[in-house]
Amino acid sequence: MKCRYCGQEMQDADSACPFCGTPAGASSPVERRGEETGGNEPGEEAKTSEGERDAAGKEEAAISGAEEGWQSGVSVTSEASGESLGGKAGAPEAETSDSQSAAQPQAPKKKSGGKLAAIAVAAAAVVGIGIFGATKLMEKDPKEVVITAFENIYTEDQVKPMEELFGLSQFQEYSSGGSQQVEMELVLDDCSEEEAKKLSGGGIRTEFKCDWEKAVGSFNMGILFNNMDLVNLDFYYGDETLMAAIPELSSRVFTLDLSEGLAERLNNSELLGPTLQYSDVDIEEVEDFCREYADWIKGKMADGTASDPYGIKDAWNRYKEGSQAQENFKAALTVEKAGKGTFQMDGKEVSCKGYEVYVSKDSMIEFLRTSSDFFLQDEELKENFLENLRMSLRMVELTGGADAMTAFGSMSPEELVESNYEDLKESVDKAIDQLDKALSDVNMLVHVDKKGRLASVEGTTVITNEAGEAQDIAFDLKLQGGSYLTQNALASIDVTKDGKTAAIEMTKQGTYDGTKLTGDLAFDIHADGEMDGHVIMGGTYNNDGGDFTLQFEMGDDGGKMVGLSTTGVISELEKGTTIHMDFDEIRFEMPGTSLLADDNEEFFITLGGQYDIRPLAGEVTEPEGEKLDVLAATEADWQKVMMEAYMGAMDIASQVGSVME
């Protein structure tokens, strides 16, 4: 049967509707309304207004809809009242008796509240499951996370303190194409050896100037004594002419015309001509080669390959783009999730996700073979090697004659390249075969922080030497970040054999706040007490005042063996173009060692000086003095030069002797 209140199906045994709680047999709203109007008989139905009948029908439909709305968790609005039945859970607003109004609406309220709570819990569960599922779908593959972390140890957009403070890359670019002048000076201040102290104030000074646009340059090297110039050596090149002078020894400026016709001038030289006639050197071929070589160098400088004549950088780029070695190696990795860990990153403790990584020996060997094959088969790299070899062989042939070429078996450059490549491939294959026998699988535990950065790598493997003896290898790397990921780091490698362990530990520490930069790098070596040693490098720089320090030390468990330290100030700095450094002290020391005296327990030497690099100021000038063409000079001219040089040398010796006495 159906409930006469809500219309839902009921069992015969039900004493009340399980859906709305109305007692079995209770009147429907329409029937109750009829009872209130006097119990009209069916024939008297016309006495009830049509509007009342419509209102009653709508009320019943609204009540039924509200019940369904409660079950589905959706609020239903009564057309009769304009209120949300699902939200208020009340009875219809039709006029009823007081007893009916008090009794019948109460049961639906209690039942509806319970159903709403259950529906809310179910809805929350559905939403939670959806969020969990979406999170799982968006979660990166563990292998991808680990590979990305390793690839992004160094990134293009990371903070680069040396670049920000000094503009090192700009200096490099400027030096290859801009006109510059570079000066350096080092002067002895003090020394532990008494005899060497007498040379205090002595040293060396160099100055180099270059104007690339005019193709001229000069170089000066001065020997200092008692803080004064003792001897100067000047070189100049311009207009295809090389000049040299030593003013303290001669007033002449020696010139060599390198323009076309050099071979003829050499053969006609009164001093060099007779000597060249009896030599195996073909001067005309040498001249042609020198011009060809100069043009070749100019071309390399013009296209920016002078600093990389073999094209190693381009070959590396081709390898990254065209070789499958790296992709195959990545695909062979096995990565699974592991437990979380806490590590020091950027000065605070952070929680990092863990991953177990397995690297098979076969994948490593395949990577090495594929990579070596790529470079050995790279035609551009081979052609660059061949081009440089041609130049070298021509130089040997022209200056050393046929006898020098016998060392190469009289092979052509092409044959030599092929032979060298075959020998190189054979050597590489043997080396990889040895590694195949020595290496084994590598197991690693990798941790990555929430930013996807590599935080820690711990690994183990076994290496077998040629004698078949196994050595256990354990390595550990922790990147602790800072202004960039590797600014602070800890690393160690332990090698254990027959119960004895040798270890190398590295500690890297640094800070950078945009103005002040510090950095220290230390290596410690331990071998079960048999050997202990350390190497320390470090430095500081403050951009506000320009003060800097540099340090290097090498020692053992007994202390320092060799030390080198520098203090100074950068008094002028324009990023990428100008820098002037004053060295207050450069100290080299060897505690417990004496170079000149047996009773001295320590050797040290201190220097002062400066370094300056900046854009060229002014013109590059020729050395001053009377020019003497070294090829046109007669024997009498050279005799005058030798006599003048002898007198100058005697004068220099007297200056030194007076101070040393």
C-alpha positions in Angstrom: 0.0 0.0 0.0 1.0 3.7 -0.3 1.4 6.3 2.4 -1.6 8.7 2.1 0.7 11.5 3.2 3.8 11.3 0.9 2.7 8.6 -1.6 5.7 6.3 -1.0 5.2 2.4 -0.9 4.7 0.9 2.5 4.6 -2.7 3.8 1.4 -4.0 5.2 3.1 -4.6 8.6 4.4 -1.0 8.8 2.8 1.0 11.6 4.2 4.2 10.2 5.6 5.4 6.9 9.4 4.6 6.8 10.0 7.7 4.7 8.0 10.5 6.3 6.9 8.9 9.7 3.2 9.4 9.2 1.1 6.8 11.0 -0.5 4.1 8.8 -4.0 5.0 7.8 -3.6 8.7 8.4 -5.5 11.1 6.1 -3.8 12.8 3.2 -3.7 16.6 3.2 -6.6 16.7 0.8 -8.7 14.5 3.0 -7.9 16.5 6.1 -8.9 19.7 4.2 -12.2 18.0 3.3 -12.8 17.1 7.0 -12.1 20.7 8.0 -14.6 22.0 5.5 -17.4 19.8 6.8 -16.8 16.5 5.1 -18.3 17.3 1.7 -19.7 14.3 0.0 -18.4 13.5 -3.5 -21.5 15.1 -4.9 -20.8 18.2 -3.0 -17.3 18.7 -4.4 -18.4 21.6 -6.4 -18.8 23.6 -3.2 -15.0 23.6 -2.7 -13.4 26.4 -4.7 -11.2 25.5 -7.6 -8.4 27.5 -6.1 -8.5 25.5 -2.8 -8.2 22.3 -4.8 -5.3 23.6 -6.8 -3.5 24.7 -3.6 -4.0 21.4 -2.0 -2.7 19.6 -5.0 0.4 21.8 -5.2 1.0 21.4 -1.5 1.0 17.6 -1.8 3.3 17.7 -4.8 5.6 20.1 -2.9 5.7 17.8 0.1 6.5 14.8 -2.0 9.2 16.8 -3.9 10.7 18.0 -0.6 11.1 14.4 0.6 12.8 13.4 -2.7 15.0 16.6 -2.3 16.1 15.6 1.2 17.1 12.1 -0.1 19.2 13.6 -3.0 20.7 16.4 -0.9 19.1 19.2 -3.1 16.9 21.9 -1.6 13.4 22.2 -3.1 11.3 25.4 -3.0 7.6 25.2 -2.5 5.6 27.0 -5.1 2.9 27.7 -2.6 5.1 29.3 0.1 8.2 30.3 -1.9 10.4 28.9 0.9 13.0 26.2 0.8 11.5 23.0 2.1 14.7 21.1 2.0 16.3 23.8 4.2 13.4 24.3 6.7 12.0 20.7 6.6 8.6 22.0 7.8 5.0 21.1 7.0 3.0 22.9 4.3 1.4 26.2 5.2 -2.2 25.1 4.5 -4.6 25.7 7.3 -5.0 22.6 9.6 -6.2 22.0 13.1 -4.0 22.7 16.0 -3.6 19.1 16.9 -2.7 18.1 13.4 -0.2 21.0 13.0 1.5 19.9 16.2 1.7 16.2 15.6 2.2 15.5 11.9 5.1 17.9 11.0 7.3 16.8 13.9 8.1 13.3 12.6 9.4 14.5 9.2 11.7 17.0 10.9 13.5 14.3 12.9 13.8 11.9 10.0 15.0 14.6 7.6 17.8 15.9 9.9 19.3 12.4 10.0 19.1 12.0 6.3 20.7 15.4 5.7 23.7 14.5 7.9 24.2 11.2 6.1 23.9 13.0 2.7 26.5 15.6 3.8 29.0 12.9 4.9 28.5 11.0 1.6 29.0 14.3 -0.4 32.2 15.1 1.6 33.5 11.5 0.9 32.8 11.9 -2.8 34.6 15.3 -2.9 37.6 13.8 -0.9 37.8 10.8 -3.3 37.8 13.2 -6.2 40.5 15.4 -4.8 42.6 12.3 -4.0 42.1 10.9 -7.5 43.0 14.2 -9.1 46.1 14.5 -6.9 47.2 11.1 -8.0 46.6 11.9 -11.6 48.7 15.1 -11.4 51.5 13.5 -9.4 54.7 13.3 -11.4 56.3 10.0 -12.3 59.1 9.2 -9.8 61.7 8.7 -12.6 60.8 12.0 -14.1 61.2 13.7 -10.7 64.6 12.2 -10.1 65.9 12.9 -13.6 64.7 16.5 -13.5 66.4 17.0 -10.1 69.7 15.9 -11.4 69.4 17.9 -14.6 68.6 21.1 -12.7 71.5 21.0 -10.3 72.8 23.9 -12.3 70.2 26.1 -14.1 70.6 29.1 -16.4 68.6 31.4 -14.2 70.3 30.6 -10.9 72.1 33.3 -8.9 75.7 33.7 -10.1 77.5 35.9 -7.6 80.8 36.3 -9.6 78.7 37.3 -12.6 76.6 39.7 -10.6 79.5 41.3 -8.9 82.2 41.4 -11.6 80.5 40.5 -14.9 83.1 37.8 -15.8 81.4 36.8 -19.0 81.4 40.4 -20.2 85.2 40.6 -19.5 85.7 37.5 -21.6 83.6 38.8 -24.5 85.3 42.2 -24.3 88.8 40.8 -24.3 88.2 38.9 -27.5 87.0 41.9 -29.5 87.4 45.1 -27.6 90.5 47.3 -27.3 92.0 46.9 -23.9 95.0 47.5 -21.7 96.2 45.2 -18.9 98.8 46.0 -16.3 100.2 43.8 -13.5 102.9 44.5 -10.9 104.5 42.3 -8.3 107.1 43.5 -5.8 109.1 41.7 -3.1 108.3 43.1 0.4 109.9 40.6 2.8 111.4 37.1 2.9 112.6 34.8 5.7 116.0 34.4 4.0 118.4 37.1 4.8 120.1 37.2 1.4 116.8 37.5 -0.4 115.7 40.4 1.8 118.3 42.5 0.1 116.2 42.3 -3.1 113.2 43.9 -1.4 111.7 46.4 -3.7 112.5 44.3 -6.7 109.9 42.7 -8.9 108.3 42.6 -12.3 105.8 44.8 -14.1 104.0 44.0 -17.4 101.7 46.1 -19.6 99.8 45.0 -22.6 97.8 47.2 -25.0 95.7 46.2 -28.0 93.7 48.1 -30.5 91.8 45.5 -32.5 90.3 48.0 -35.0 93.7 49.4 -36.0 95.4 46.0 -35.7 98.2 47.3 -33.4 99.4 46.2 -30.1 102.3 46.7 -27.6 103.8 44.8 -24.7 106.2 46.0 -22.0 108.0 44.0 -19.4 109.9 45.8 -16.8 112.4 44.4 -14.2 112.1 46.4 -11.0 114.9 46.9 -8.5 114.7 49.0 -5.3 111.2 50.1 -6.5 112.6 51.5 -9.7 112.8 50.4 -13.3 116.0 48.5 -13.9 115.5 47.1 -17.4 112.6 47.4 -19.8 111.8 45.2 -22.8 109.3 46.7 -25.3 107.5 45.1 -28.2 105.2 46.7 -30.8 103.3 45.4 -33.8 101.5 47.6 -36.4 101.4 48.0 -40.2 102.9 44.6 -40.6 106.0 45.7 -38.8 107.4 44.2 -35.6 109.5 46.4 -33.3 111.6 45.6 -30.2 113.7 47.8 -27.9 115.7 47.6 -24.6 116.2 51.3 -23.8 118.6 50.6 -20.9 120.9 48.5 -23.2 120.6 50.3 -26.5 119.1 53.5 -28.0 118.1 51.6 -31.1 114.6 50.3 -31.9 115.0 47.0 -33.8 112.4 46.6 -36.6 111.4 43.7 -38.8 109.2 44.3 -41.9 106.8 41.4 -42.2 105.0 42.6 -45.3 105.2 40.9 -48.7 108.8 40.2 -49.9 110.0 39.1 -46.5 111.7 36.0 -48.0 113.7 38.2 -50.4 114.8 40.5 -47.7 115.9 37.6 -45.5 118.0 36.1 -48.4 119.6 39.6 -49.0 120.4 40.1 -45.3 124.1 40.6 -44.7 123.9 38.8 -41.4 121.2 36.1 -42.1 121.5 35.6 -45.8 124.6 33.4 -45.9 123.3 31.3 -43.0 120.0 30.7 -44.8 121.7 29.7 -48.0 123.2 26.6 -46.3 120.0 25.6 -44.5 117.2 23.3 -45.7 114.6 25.9 -45.0 112.7 27.3 -48.0 112.2 30.9 -46.9 109.6 31.6 -49.6 107.5 28.7 -48.5 107.8 29.8 -44.9 106.6 33.3 -45.8 103.6 31.9 -47.7 102.8 29.6 -44.8 103.1 32.5 -42.2 100.7 34.6 -44.2 98.3 31.7 -44.6 98.5 30.9 -40.9 97.9 34.6 -40.0 94.8 34.7 -42.2 93.6 31.5 -40.7 93.9 32.9 -37.2 92.1 36.1 -38.2 89.3 34.0 -39.6 89.0 32.0 -36.4 88.9 35.3 -34.4 86.3 36.7 -36.7 83.9 33.8 -36.4 84.5 33.4 -32.6 86.2 30.0 -32.8 89.7 31.1 -31.9 89.2 30.0 -28.3 87.9 26.6 -29.3 89.8 25.6 -32.5 88.6 22.0 -32.4 84.9 23.0 -32.0 84.4 21.0 -28.8 81.5 23.1 -27.6 79.7 22.7 -30.9 80.3 18.9 -30.8 78.9 18.8 -27.3 75.8 20.6 -28.5 75.4 18.2 -31.4 75.8 15.3 -28.9 73.0 16.6 -26.7 70.7 17.1 -29.6 71.5 14.1 -31.8 72.7 11.3 -29.6 70.4 8.8 -27.9 72.9 7.9 -25.2 71.4 10.1 -22.5 67.8 9.2 -23.3 68.6 5.5 -23.3 70.4 5.8 -20.0 67.4 7.6 -18.5 65.1 5.0 -19.8 67.1 2.2 -18.2 66.9 3.7 -14.7 64.6 2.0 -12.2 63.1 4.4 -9.7 60.7 3.6 -6.9 59.3 5.7 -4.0 61.0 5.5 -0.6 60.5 7.1 2.8 60.7 10.8 3.4 63.8 12.5 5.0 64.7 15.8 6.6 67.7 17.7 5.3 69.3 21.1 5.7 68.4 23.3 2.7 68.8 27.1 2.5 69.5 27.4 6.2 66.5 25.4 7.5 65.3 21.9 7.9 63.0 20.7 5.1 61.1 17.5 4.5 62.0 15.8 1.2 60.5 12.9 -0.7 62.7 9.8 -1.1 63.3 7.6 -4.1 65.2 4.4 -4.5 67.2 4.5 -7.8 68.8 1.5 -9.4 71.5 2.0 -12.1 72.6 -1.2 -13.9 76.1 -1.8 -15.0 75.0 -2.7 -18.5 73.2 0.7 -18.9 76.4 2.6 -17.8 78.6 0.6 -20.2 76.1 1.1 -23.1 76.1 4.9 -22.3 79.9 5.0 -22.5 80.0 3.1 -25.8 77.2 5.1 -27.5 78.8 8.4 -26.4 82.3 7.5 -27.5 81.0 6.3 -30.8 79.2 9.5 -31.4 82.3 11.7 -30.9 84.6 9.4 -32.8 82.1 9.4 -35.7 81.4 13.1 -35.6 82.6 14.4 -39.0 82.8 18.1 -38.1 85.0 17.3 -35.1 87.2 15.1 -37.2 87.5 17.8 -39.9 88.5 20.4 -37.3 91.2 18.1 -36.0 92.4 17.5 -39.5 92.5 21.2 -40.2 94.7 21.9 -37.2 96.9 18.9 -38.0 97.5 20.2 -41.5 98.8 23.5 -40.1 101.0 21.8 -37.6 102.5 19.3 -40.1 103.2 22.1 -42.5 105.1 24.0 -39.8 107.1 21.0 -38.9 107.9 20.3 -42.6 109.0 23.8 -43.3 111.1 24.3 -40.2 112.4 20.8 -39.7 112.8 19.5 -43.2 112.2 16.0 -44.5 113.9 14.4 -41.5 111.3 15.8 -39.1 108.5 14.2 -41.2 110.0 10.7 -40.9 108.7 10.7 -37.3 105.2 10.6 -38.8 106.0 7.8 -41.2 105.6 10.1 -44.2 101.8 9.8 -43.9 99.5 12.5 -45.2 97.4 14.5 -42.7 94.3 12.5 -43.7 96.1 9.2 -43.2 97.5 10.5 -39.8 93.9 11.4 -38.7 92.5 8.0 -39.7 95.4 6.3 -37.9 95.0 8.4 -34.8 91.3 7.8 -34.8 91.8 4.1 -35.1 94.3 4.1 -32.3 92.0 6.3 -30.2 89.0 4.0 -30.8 91.0 1.0 -29.8 92.2 2.7 -26.6 88.7 3.8 -25.7 87.3 0.3 -26.4 89.9 -1.3 -24.2 89.2 1.2 -21.4 85.4 0.5 -21.6 86.1 -3.2 -21.5 88.2 -2.7 -18.4 85.3 -0.8 -16.8 82.9 -3.5 -17.8 84.9 -5.9 -15.8 85.4 -3.5 -12.9 82.0 -1.9 -12.4 78.9 -3.3 -10.9 75.3 -2.1 -10.4 74.7 1.1 -8.4 72.0 1.5 -5.8 71.1 5.0 -4.6 68.7 6.7 -2.2 67.7 10.1 -3.6 65.8 12.8 -1.8 64.1 15.7 -3.6 62.6 18.8 -1.9 59.2 20.3 -2.6 60.7 22.6 -5.2 62.0 19.6 -7.2 65.7 20.3 -6.2 68.1 17.5 -5.4 68.8 17.5 -1.7 70.7 14.2 -1.1 72.2 11.2 -2.9 73.5 8.2 -1.0 74.8 5.2 -3.0 76.7 2.0 -2.9 78.5 -0.1 -5.4 81.4 -2.5 -5.8 84.5 -2.1 -8.0 86.8 -5.0 -8.9 90.4 -4.3 -9.6 92.6 -6.2 -12.2 93.6 -8.7 -9.5 90.0 -9.6 -9.0 89.8 -8.0 -5.6 86.5 -6.3 -4.7 86.4 -2.9 -3.2 83.2 -1.6 -1.6 82.3 2.0 -2.6 80.0 4.2 -0.7 79.3 7.8 -1.7 77.2 10.6 -0.2 76.2 14.0 -1.5 74.1 16.6 0.2 73.3 19.9 -1.5 72.4 22.4 1.1 71.6 25.4 -1.1 72.0 29.1 -0.3 71.9 31.7 -2.9 72.1 28.8 -5.4 71.8 25.1 -4.9 75.4 24.0 -4.7 76.7 27.0 -2.7 76.8 24.8 0.4 77.4 21.1 0.0 78.8 18.0 1.7 80.2 15.0 -0.2 82.2 11.9 0.7 83.5 8.8 -0.9 84.6 5.7 1.1 86.6 2.9 -0.4 86.8 -0.3 1.8 89.0 -3.2 1.0 90.0 -6.0 3.4 88.4 -4.2 6.3 90.4 -1.0 5.7 88.8 2.2 4.6 90.1 5.2 2.7 87.9 8.3 2.6 87.8 11.6 0.8 85.4 14.2 2.2 84.5 17.6 0.7 82.9 20.5 2.5 81.7 23.5 0.6 80.4 26.6 2.4 79.4 30.0 1.2 77.2 33.0 1.6 76.0 35.8 -0.7 73.6 38.7 0.0 74.1 40.7 -3.1 77.0 42.7 -1.6 79.2 40.4 0.5 80.5 37.1 -0.9 82.2 34.3 1.1 83.3 30.9 -0.1 85.3 28.0 1.3 86.1 24.6 -0.2 87.9 21.9 1.9 89.0 18.3 1.0 90.0 15.9 3.8 91.7 12.6 3.1 91.8 9.8 5.6 93.2 6.2 5.3 92.7 4.4 8.6 95.3 6.5 10.3 98.0 5.7 7.7 97.6 9.0 5.9 95.7 12.2 6.7 95.8 15.3 4.5 93.8 18.3 3.6 93.5 21.0 1.0 91.7 24.2 1.7 90.7 27.0 -0.6 88.6 30.0 0.2 88.0 33.7 0.0 85.8 36.7 0.9 84.8 39.9 -0.9 82.8 42.9 0.2 81.4 45.0 -2.6 80.8 48.0 -0.3 84.5 48.7 0.5 86.1 46.4 -2.1 88.1 44.4 0.5 89.0 40.8 -0.5 90.9 37.8 0.8 92.1 34.6 -0.9 93.5 31.5 0.8 95.1 28.2 -0.2 96.5 25.6 2.1 97.8 22.1 1.8 98.8 20.0 4.8 98.7 16.7 6.7 97.8 15.7 10.2 100.9 17.5 11.4 99.7 20.8 10.1 100.3 23.1 7.2 102.8 22.1 4.5 102.2 24.9 1.9 100.2 28.0 2.3 99.3 30.9 0.0 97.2 33.9 1.1 96.3 37.2 -0.4 94.7 40.3 1.1 93.8 43.5 -0.9 91.1 45.8 -2.1 89.4 46.4 -5.4 89.5 50.2 -5.6 87.8 50.5 -9.0 85.2 48.4 -10.6 83.0 48.7 -13.7 81.3 45.3 -14.4 82.6 43.7 -17.5 85.1 46.4 -18.5 87.2 47.8 -15.7 88.8 46.4 -12.5 91.7 47.7 -10.4 93.1 45.5 -7.6 95.7 46.5 -5.1 97.4 43.6 -3.3 98.3 44.6 0.2 100.0 41.2 0.8 100.6 38.0 -1.1 102.2 35.6 1.3 103.7 32.2 0.4 104.9 30.0 3.2 106.3 26.6 3.9 106.4 26.0 7.6 109.3 23.8 8.8 111.2 24.3 5.6 114.2 26.5 4.7 115.5 26.9 1.2 118.7 28.7 1.8 119.7 28.3 5.4 119.8 25.2 7.6 119.0 27.0 10.8 115.8 28.6 9.5 112.8 26.5 10.4 110.3 28.3 8.2 110.3 29.7 4.7 108.1 32.6 3.7 108.0 35.3 1.1 105.6 38.3 0.9 104.8 40.4 -2.1 102.8 43.4 -2.9 101.4 44.7 -6.2 98.5 45.5 -8.3 96.4 44.3 -11.3 94.5 46.6 -13.7 92.3 45.9 -16.7 90.3 48.5 -18.6 89.3 49.8 -22.0 92.2 51.2 -24.0 93.0 54.8 -23.0 94.9 56.7 -25.7 96.9 55.4 -28.6 99.2 52.4 -28.9 102.6 54.0 -29.5 105.8 52.7 -30.9 108.9 52.5 -28.8 111.1 55.6 -28.8 114.5 55.5 -30.4 116.4 55.3 -33.6 115.0 52.5 -35.9 117.3 49.8 -37.1 116.1 47.3 -39.7 117.5 44.0 -38.5 117.6 42.6 -42.1 119.2 45.7 -43.7 121.7 46.3 -40.8 125.4 45.8 -41.7 128.0 44.1 -39.6 129.3 47.5 -38.5 125.8 48.4 -37.3 125.6 45.3 -35.2 129.1 46.0 -33.7 127.9 49.4 -32.5 124.8 47.8 -31.0 126.9 45.2 -29.1 129.3 47.8 -27.7 126.3 50.0 -26.6 124.6 47.0 -25.0 127.9 46.1 -23.1 128.1 49.6 -21.6 124.5 49.5 -20.6 124.9 46.1 -18.9 127.9 47.5 -16.9 125.8 50.4 -15.7 123.0 48.1 -14.6 125.4 45.8 -12.8 126.9 48.8 -10.9 123.4 49.9 -9.7 122.6 46.4 -8.4 126.0 46.0 -6.8 125.8 49.2 -4.9 122.6 48.2 -3.3 123.5 44.5 -2.6 126.8 45.4 -0.7 
